[in-house]
């Protein structure tokens, strides 16, 4: 049997961020600086009533929605950088959450979205 050692696969989380339209690429830049390679930016629109949005300070219905897969050990650092750069403590500047991912079909897919996939190997 080969003595090939693969890096240990860490627990992963789905990071979802909603920010002003055009800021999604900035979120992806922060993620890439931190070694997160699986990112997607999509246009999003608010669906709730205007009274609720006005109360929350969300005036523009157009947003960027960023999906990313982040290893658990990087989550806190990345969220802090996003919160600081985009001043998300202020109403209307956006929101970022994480959700644990408990299952991925296949070890190759898991290594790829965890950022430990190497071209030509697998």
C-alpha positions in Angstrom: 0.0 0.0 0.0 1.2 3.5 -0.8 2.3 5.7 2.1 0.7 8.8 0.5 -0.4 11.2 3.2 -3.2 13.7 2.5 -3.7 16.8 4.6 -6.3 16.3 7.3 -9.7 17.5 6.2 -11.0 20.2 8.5 -14.6 20.9 9.3 -16.1 23.3 6.8 -18.8 26.0 6.9 -20.8 27.7 4.2 -20.3 31.5 4.5 -23.1 33.6 3.1 -22.8 37.4 3.0 -25.3 39.9 1.7 -23.7 43.3 0.9 -24.4 46.3 -1.3 -24.3 45.7 -5.0 -20.8 45.8 -6.2 -19.1 44.9 -2.9 -19.3 41.1 -3.5 -16.0 41.1 -5.3 -14.3 42.9 -2.3 -15.6 40.1 0.0 -14.2 37.5 -2.4 -10.8 39.3 -2.4 -10.7 39.0 1.4 -11.6 35.3 1.2 -8.8 34.7 -1.4 -6.3 36.5 0.7 -7.1 34.0 3.4 -6.7 31.0 1.1 -10.4 30.4 0.4 -10.8 29.4 -3.2 -14.4 28.3 -3.5 -16.5 31.5 -3.9 -19.5 32.6 -5.8 -21.1 36.0 -6.1 -24.7 36.3 -7.3 -27.1 39.3 -7.5 -29.8 39.3 -4.9 -32.9 41.3 -4.2 -34.7 41.9 -0.9 -38.1 40.3 -0.7 -39.6 41.7 2.5 -41.9 44.7 2.8 -40.5 48.2 2.7 -41.5 49.0 6.3 -39.3 46.3 7.7 -36.4 47.3 5.4 -36.7 50.9 6.3 -36.6 49.9 10.0 -33.4 48.0 9.4 -31.9 50.8 7.4 -31.8 48.8 4.1 -32.9 51.3 1.5 -31.5 49.7 -1.7 -33.2 46.4 -2.7 -30.2 45.3 -4.8 -27.5 43.3 -3.1 -24.7 40.9 -3.8 -24.9 37.5 -2.2 -21.6 35.8 -1.7 -21.4 32.0 -1.1 -18.1 30.5 0.1 -16.8 27.4 1.7 -14.5 28.2 4.6 -12.6 25.8 6.9 -13.7 26.3 10.5 -10.3 27.5 11.7 -10.5 30.5 9.4 -14.1 31.6 10.0 -13.6 34.0 12.9 -10.7 35.8 11.3 -12.4 36.2 7.9 -15.7 37.4 9.5 -13.8 40.0 11.6 -12.0 41.3 8.4 -15.3 41.5 6.5 -17.1 43.2 9.4 -14.3 45.7 9.8 -13.8 46.6 6.1 -17.5 46.9 5.4 -18.6 48.4 8.8 -21.3 45.8 9.1 -22.1 46.8 12.7 -23.9 49.8 11.1 -27.5 49.1 9.9 -27.8 48.6 6.1 -24.2 47.7 5.4 -24.8 44.0 5.1 -24.8 40.8 7.0 -22.6 37.7 7.0 -23.4 34.3 8.5 -22.0 30.8 8.5 -23.7 27.4 8.4 -22.0 24.1 9.2 -21.7 21.7 6.3 -22.0 18.2 7.7 -21.7 16.2 4.5 -20.2 16.3 1.1 -20.4 13.5 -1.5 -17.0 12.2 -2.1 -13.5 12.9 -0.8 -12.3 14.6 -4.0 -15.2 17.1 -3.8 -14.5 17.7 -0.1 -10.8 18.3 -0.7 -11.6 20.7 -3.6 -14.0 22.9 -1.7 -11.8 22.8 1.4 -9.0 24.4 -0.7 -6.6 21.4 -0.5 -7.1 20.2 -4.1 -4.0 20.1 -6.1 -4.1 20.2 -10.0 -3.2 16.9 -11.5 -3.5 15.0 -8.3 -6.4 13.3 -6.7 
